[in-house]
Structure formats: structure tokens, C-alpha cells
Amino acid sequence: MMAQCVALCLRGRVRVRNLQDGITYTSQQLYWDNEKHEFYSNVPMHIVTPDRDLQGDRFRSDEQLTRYEVRRTRGFIPMPSSMSNSSSATSDTTNTAQ
């Protein structure tokens, strides 16, 4: 009986796109784990989403590229609007309703 292939390795100019969510992953290498249904890589990578532009050295994701983890991250993630207001960001006062 043959063992089922667990991982598939893509090498070279790897590009994976989720057209529905507008996510693009690029790297020189990407593995697919058929048992866990996840992508992973241990080489420099770049992922672009509608609101983020990240680079990192390690990557792990679900098969839709919607839940992912990037290690040694560099890039752009917008700051939540609640943190952009300087008076609330520096305040150390807690207001409670009475």
C-alpha cells in the first residue's frame, strides 16, 4: 500500500491568490500540507491584503489565506481609529458610568 503524499512543495516564483478576498502571497517557496489543509513556508515571503502589506521570514496559513501567521514581520498594518486620537491614546484616566 502506498503512503499518501502529505506535502507539496512549490519553488521558484510562487504566487497564490485569493481572488474573493483580494489576498496575494508571493515567495520563492511554499509547502502545502494535505493532512492539515494549510500552507507554510520558512523563507522570506510577502503577503498583500486590501488593508495590509506584510513581509516576513516564516508563514503559515489556512487554505483560503484568510487566517495566517507571519513571523519576523515587517510592513504596513493600519492603526485602529481608536488609537489614532492622541488624547485617548495618552490618557491614563478611566471613565465609568454612574
C-alpha positions in Angstrom: 0.0 0.0 0.0 1.4 3.4 -1.0 1.6 6.2 1.6 -0.4 9.3 0.8 1.7 12.4 -0.1 1.4 14.8 2.9 3.2 17.8 1.5 3.5 19.5 -1.9 6.4 21.9 -2.4 6.3 24.8 -4.9 9.6 26.5 -5.7 10.6 29.5 -7.9 8.3 32.4 -8.4 5.4 31.2 -6.2 2.2 33.3 -6.3 -1.0 32.3 -4.6 -4.1 34.5 -4.9 -7.5 34.5 -3.1 -9.5 36.5 -5.7 -12.6 36.7 -3.5 -10.8 38.4 -0.6 -8.1 40.2 -2.6 -5.1 38.5 -0.9 -1.8 37.8 -2.8 1.0 35.7 -1.4 4.5 35.7 -3.1 7.6 33.8 -2.2 10.4 31.6 -3.6 9.0 28.5 -1.8 5.7 27.3 -0.4 4.6 24.0 1.0 1.0 22.6 1.1 0.2 20.1 3.9 -2.7 17.9 2.6 -3.5 16.5 6.1 -3.8 19.8 7.9 -5.1 21.7 4.8 -2.6 24.5 5.3 0.2 26.4 3.6 3.6 27.0 5.2 7.0 28.4 4.3 10.3 29.1 6.1 11.7 31.5 3.5 11.2 35.3 3.1 7.6 36.0 1.9 5.3 38.9 1.0 1.5 39.0 1.6 -0.7 41.8 0.4 -4.4 42.2 1.5 -6.7 45.1 1.0 -5.6 46.7 4.2 -2.1 45.2 4.9 1.3 44.8 3.2 3.5 42.4 5.2 6.8 40.7 4.7 8.2 38.1 6.9 10.6 35.1 7.2 8.1 32.4 8.2 4.5 31.9 7.1 1.6 29.5 8.0 -2.0 29.8 6.7 -5.3 28.1 6.2 -6.2 27.1 2.7 -8.1 30.3 1.9 -5.3 32.5 3.1 -7.7 34.3 5.5 -6.2 33.1 8.8 -2.4 33.3 8.7 0.6 33.8 10.9 3.8 35.7 9.8 7.0 35.5 11.8 9.7 38.2 11.9 7.2 40.6 10.3 7.9 43.9 8.6 5.3 46.0 6.8 2.2 48.1 7.0 -0.9 47.5 9.1 -3.2 50.5 9.6 -3.6 51.7 13.2 -7.2 51.3 14.6 -9.0 54.6 14.7 -9.5 54.3 18.5 -5.7 54.6 18.8 -5.2 57.5 16.4 -6.8 60.0 18.7 -3.8 61.3 20.7 -5.9 62.4 23.7 -7.4 59.0 24.3 -4.1 57.2 23.4 -2.1 59.0 26.1 -4.9 59.3 28.7 -4.4 57.2 31.9 -7.9 58.1 33.2 -10.7 55.6 33.3 -14.3 56.9 33.0 -17.1 54.9 34.4 -20.9 55.3 34.0 -22.8 56.2 37.2 
